[in-house]
């Protein structure tokens, strides 16, 4: 029986490509469906040992409001974990970090020191400067990375959201300046 012109004979490779396309489409739909289901299901936090605690900035089991940028962020609130540990310190706080840009942590360290707790902070040498004390000439010579960090500091320090940072805003939000005061 002759084939009609409406149904021309397709080469075998074309049928294979069509089948592969359908399989790929079904697989993509299944993956997308499982991703959508996974977004609504929050896995439970892993059990913790009472003496050893682990926290993860990308944990799917936790969300928290970002204290500086606003919005909800996935993961454990590591800043709050550190603030709680500082607040609980009775004898000493020893902190060694590459850089410290979080003003709430600096404020908590100063508060513990004023309460009679020994506080020691070690920073990497190139991150010990207070952004709020940089003269314009020094800002002009910053590396690209440091320029981005400086601009991020200015955005975070702009407490009233007017697009400008007053000396008071800069001083209140500069973690290194808070420690040095």
Secondary structure as GFF3:
##gff-version 3
##sequence-region A 1 181
A	DSSP	alpha_helix	12	40	.	.	.	ID=ss1
A	DSSP	beta_strand	63	65	.	.	.	ID=ss2
A	DSSP	beta_strand	72	74	.	.	.	ID=ss3
A	DSSP	alpha_helix	78	88	.	.	.	ID=ss4
A	DSSP	beta_strand	92	97	.	.	.	ID=ss5
A	DSSP	alpha_helix	103	114	.	.	.	ID=ss6
A	DSSP	beta_strand	118	123	.	.	.	ID=ss7
A	DSSP	three_ten_helix	125	127	.	.	.	ID=ss8
A	DSSP	three_ten_helix	131	133	.	.	.	ID=ss9
A	DSSP	alpha_helix	136	140	.	.	.	ID=ss10
A	DSSP	alpha_helix	144	157	.	.	.	ID=ss11
A	DSSP	alpha_helix	167	173	.	.	.	ID=ss12
A	DSSP	alpha_helix	175	180	.	.	.	ID=ss13
###
